[in-house]
Amino acid sequence: MKRRKLTPYLFLLPGCFILGIVIFYPMLRAIWLSFMDYNMLSDPVYVGLDNYKELFQDGLFWQTTLNSFIYLVIAVPSLVILPIFLAILINQNVKGINAFRSIYYVPFITSIVVVGITWEWVYKENGFLNFMLEQLGFTDDPVKWLTTSSTALFAVIVVTIWKSLPFYMIIYLGGLQSIPSDLYEASKIDGANWWKQTIHVTIPQLKPYVFLVAVLSSINSLKVFEEIYVMTDGGPLHSSETLVFYIYREAFDNLNMGYASAAGVILFLLTLIFSLINMKFLGKDNTE
C-alpha cells in the first residue's frame, strides 16, 4: 500500500529535479546575489540592502520602470481585446480558412531579428509608414519614429502587439470552438443577432481564456527585451528602455550582478503583483 502511494511521486521526481535546476535555483541565487556586491571577477561581498537603496535612488531605474508600466498599459488591453475579434473572424467554416489561419500565424513564429529589421524599414524616414501618412495628408515632414524620444517606445509597442496577436488569437480560437452550438441556436430563437450573440454568448464563454491571455500578456509585456534590443537598443536617451533591458545593461555591460539581481527581484515582485491583480478581477468567476 505504501509503495502504491509513493509511485506517483517517483514519477514526479525527474520533473521536479529539472524545475529545481532551471527555475528555483536561479531564482534563489538571484535573491541571494541581490544582497551582494558581485562583478563576476571577484568573490561576492555582502552589502545588505545597499543595492536596493541605490536602486530606489536611481532616476534611470524609475524611468525604465515607468516605461515598463506604459508598455503594460498599452500592450495588455490590446492583446486581450483585439485577438478575440480576429479569432471570431477566422472561426468561419469557409473554403481556404485553414490556409489563412496558417498564414496569419507566421508573424509569431518569425525570428524577432527579421521582424525588427522589417519594421525598421517601415519606420524609416523614407519608409512605408511615412509614405502612407504623406499620401493620406496627415503629415508633410517624415516622422523619425525610432530616433525620437516621444515616439520610440510606442513604435516598439506596436511591433510587440503585431507579433503577439496570432498567439493569443489561437488561444481564443480554441475557446470559440469549445463553445456548445446549442447556445447560439437558443440565442437565435430568442431573436439575437450576430452582435448580441458575441456580447451575451461568445465573450462570457471566453472568460477563462480572457484570464489566461491577460496573465500571459502581462508577464510578456513586463519582460519584453528582444524588440527593444534589435530596434532601438533602449534609445534614444533611454526613452524606450524597459526594466528588463535595464537589468541586462547593469548585469552584462557594467558587470554589476548584485545590483542587477536586486532590480530582477523588483521585476519579479511587479510581475507577481500584476498576476494577482488579474486573478482578483478576471479569475474570480473561473474559480467559483
C-alpha positions in Angstrom: 0.0 0.0 0.0 2.8 2.4 0.9 4.6 1.5 -2.4 1.5 2.4 -4.3 1.2 5.8 -2.6 4.9 6.6 -3.4 4.7 5.6 -7.1 3.2 8.9 -8.4 5.8 10.9 -6.5 8.6 8.9 -8.0 7.3 9.7 -11.5 7.2 13.4 -10.5 10.8 13.4 -9.2 12.6 13.9 -12.6 10.3 16.9 -13.5 10.8 18.4 -10.0 14.5 18.0 -10.3 14.6 19.8 -13.7 12.4 22.6 -12.4 14.7 23.0 -9.4 17.8 23.3 -11.5 16.2 25.5 -14.3 13.9 27.7 -12.2 14.1 27.6 -8.5 17.9 27.5 -8.0 18.5 30.5 -10.3 15.6 32.4 -8.6 17.0 31.8 -5.1 20.6 32.6 -6.2 19.4 35.9 -7.7 17.7 36.8 -4.4 21.0 35.9 -2.6 23.1 38.0 -5.1 20.8 41.0 -4.6 22.4 41.4 -1.1 25.9 41.1 -2.6 28.4 43.3 -4.4 29.4 41.0 -7.2 31.1 41.7 -10.6 31.8 38.1 -11.7 35.6 38.8 -11.4 35.9 38.5 -7.7 34.1 36.8 -4.8 30.7 38.2 -3.7 30.8 40.7 -0.8 27.8 41.0 1.5 26.4 44.6 1.4 22.9 44.1 2.9 20.2 46.3 1.5 22.7 48.7 -0.2 21.8 47.5 -3.7 18.1 48.2 -3.0 18.8 51.6 -1.5 20.9 52.6 -4.5 18.2 51.2 -6.9 15.5 53.4 -5.4 17.7 56.5 -5.7 18.5 55.8 -9.3 16.4 58.0 -11.6 17.1 55.7 -14.6 15.6 52.8 -12.7 12.3 54.8 -12.2 12.3 55.8 -15.8 12.7 52.3 -17.1 10.0 51.1 -14.6 7.6 53.8 -15.9 8.4 52.6 -19.5 7.6 49.1 -18.5 4.3 50.3 -17.0 3.4 52.2 -20.1 4.2 49.1 -22.1 1.9 47.1 -19.9 -1.0 49.6 -20.0 -1.0 49.8 -23.8 0.0 46.2 -24.8 -2.1 44.2 -22.4 -5.6 45.6 -23.3 -4.7 45.4 -27.0 -3.6 41.8 -26.7 -6.7 40.9 -24.6 -9.3 42.5 -26.9 -8.1 42.5 -30.5 -7.4 38.7 -30.7 -11.0 38.0 -29.7 -12.3 39.7 -32.8 -9.6 38.2 -35.0 -10.4 34.7 -33.6 -14.2 35.3 -34.4 -13.2 36.4 -37.9 -11.3 33.2 -38.7 -13.7 30.9 -36.8 -15.7 30.5 -40.0 -16.4 27.4 -42.0 -15.4 28.7 -45.4 -13.1 27.4 -48.1 -9.4 28.1 -47.5 -9.8 29.2 -43.9 -7.1 26.7 -42.7 -4.5 28.3 -45.1 -5.5 31.8 -43.9 -5.0 30.7 -40.2 -1.6 29.3 -41.0 -0.5 32.5 -42.9 -1.7 34.7 -40.1 0.3 32.7 -37.5 3.5 33.4 -39.5 4.4 36.7 -37.6 4.6 34.9 -34.3 7.0 32.2 -35.4 9.1 34.6 -37.4 12.5 35.5 -35.9 12.4 38.7 -33.9 15.5 39.8 -35.8 13.7 39.5 -39.1 10.6 41.2 -37.6 12.8 44.1 -36.2 14.6 44.7 -39.4 11.3 44.7 -41.4 9.7 47.2 -39.0 12.8 49.3 -39.0 12.2 49.7 -42.8 8.6 50.5 -42.2 9.5 53.2 -39.6 12.3 54.8 -41.6 12.0 58.5 -42.6 11.5 57.4 -46.2 9.8 54.1 -45.2 6.3 52.7 -45.8 4.6 54.3 -42.8 5.7 57.9 -43.5 4.9 57.4 -47.2 1.3 56.3 -46.4 0.9 59.2 -43.9 2.1 61.7 -46.5 -0.2 60.2 -49.2 -3.2 60.5 -46.8 -2.3 64.1 -46.0 -1.6 63.5 -42.3 1.9 64.9 -42.3 4.3 66.7 -44.7 7.5 66.1 -42.7 8.7 62.5 -42.2 8.5 61.3 -38.6 11.6 59.8 -37.0 9.7 57.0 -35.3 12.7 55.1 -33.7 15.0 58.0 -33.1 12.6 60.4 -31.3 12.1 60.1 -27.6 8.4 60.8 -27.7 7.7 58.0 -30.3 10.3 55.3 -29.9 8.7 53.4 -27.1 5.2 53.4 -28.8 6.7 52.3 -32.1 8.2 49.3 -30.4 5.0 48.5 -28.5 3.1 48.3 -31.9 5.6 45.7 -33.1 5.1 43.7 -29.9 1.4 43.7 -30.4 1.6 42.9 -34.1 3.9 39.9 -33.4 2.0 38.5 -30.4 -1.6 38.8 -31.8 -1.5 35.4 -33.6 -0.5 33.5 -30.5 -3.4 34.9 -28.4 -5.8 34.6 -31.3 -5.1 30.9 -31.4 -5.9 30.6 -27.7 -9.2 32.3 -28.3 -9.9 30.2 -31.4 -9.6 27.1 -29.2 -12.0 28.6 -26.8 -14.5 29.6 -29.5 -14.5 26.0 -30.9 -15.3 24.6 -27.4 -18.5 26.7 -27.1 -21.6 24.5 -27.5 -23.5 25.3 -30.6 -26.8 24.9 -28.6 -26.1 28.3 -27.0 -26.1 30.0 -30.4 -29.1 28.2 -31.6 -31.0 29.1 -28.4 -30.0 32.8 -28.8 -31.2 32.8 -32.5 -34.6 31.5 -31.3 -34.7 34.5 -28.9 -34.0 36.8 -31.8 -30.4 37.7 -31.1 -28.3 39.0 -34.0 -24.6 38.4 -34.5 -23.6 41.3 -32.3 -25.8 40.3 -29.4 -24.6 36.7 -29.7 -21.0 38.0 -29.5 -21.7 40.1 -26.4 -24.0 37.8 -24.5 -22.8 34.3 -25.5 -19.3 34.4 -27.0 -17.5 36.7 -24.7 -19.0 35.3 -21.4 -18.0 31.8 -22.5 -14.4 33.0 -23.2 -13.8 34.4 -19.7 -11.3 31.6 -18.7 -9.4 32.4 -21.9 -9.5 36.1 -21.3 -8.0 35.5 -17.9 -5.2 33.3 -19.3 -4.4 35.8 -22.1 -4.4 38.7 -19.5 -1.9 36.9 -17.3 0.4 35.8 -20.2 0.4 39.1 -21.9 1.1 41.0 -18.6 4.1 38.8 -17.9 5.4 39.0 -21.5 4.9 42.8 -21.6 6.9 43.2 -18.4 9.8 41.1 -19.6 9.9 42.4 -23.2 13.5 42.6 -24.4 14.2 41.4 -27.9 12.2 44.0 -29.8 14.0 46.8 -27.9 17.4 45.3 -28.3 17.0 44.8 -32.1 15.2 48.1 -33.0 16.3 50.9 -30.6 18.9 49.4 -28.1 17.0 51.3 -25.4 17.4 54.7 -27.1 17.2 57.5 -27.7 18.2 58.7 -24.2 16.7 55.6 -22.6 13.2 56.6 -23.8 12.5 53.0 -25.0 14.4 51.2 -22.3 12.4 48.9 -20.1 13.2 47.3 -16.7 14.4 44.1 -18.3 16.7 46.0 -20.6 18.0 48.0 -17.6 18.8 44.8 -15.8 20.6 43.4 -18.9 22.8 46.6 -19.1 23.7 46.5 -15.5 24.5 42.8 -15.5 26.4 42.3 -18.8 27.6 45.8 -19.7 28.5 47.1 -16.2 29.1 43.6 -14.7 27.1 44.8 -11.7 25.5 41.4 -11.0 24.4 42.2 -7.4 22.7 45.4 -8.4 21.1 43.8 -11.5 19.8 40.9 -9.2 18.2 43.5 -6.9 16.4 45.0 -10.0 15.4 41.5 -11.0 13.8 40.8 -7.6 11.8 44.0 -8.1 10.7 42.9 -11.5 9.6 39.6 -10.1 7.5 41.3 -7.4 5.9 43.6 -10.1 5.1 40.5 -12.2 3.6 38.8 -9.2 1.5 41.8 -8.3 0.0 42.2 -11.8 -0.7 38.4 -11.9 -2.5 38.6 -8.6 -4.5 41.7 -9.9 -5.5 39.7 -12.9 -6.6 36.8 -10.7 -8.6 39.1 -8.5 -10.6 40.8 -11.3 -10.6 38.3 -14.1 -10.0 34.9 -12.4 -12.8 35.2 -9.8 -15.6 33.8 -11.9 -13.4 31.0 -13.2 -12.6 29.6 -9.7 -16.1 29.6 -8.4 
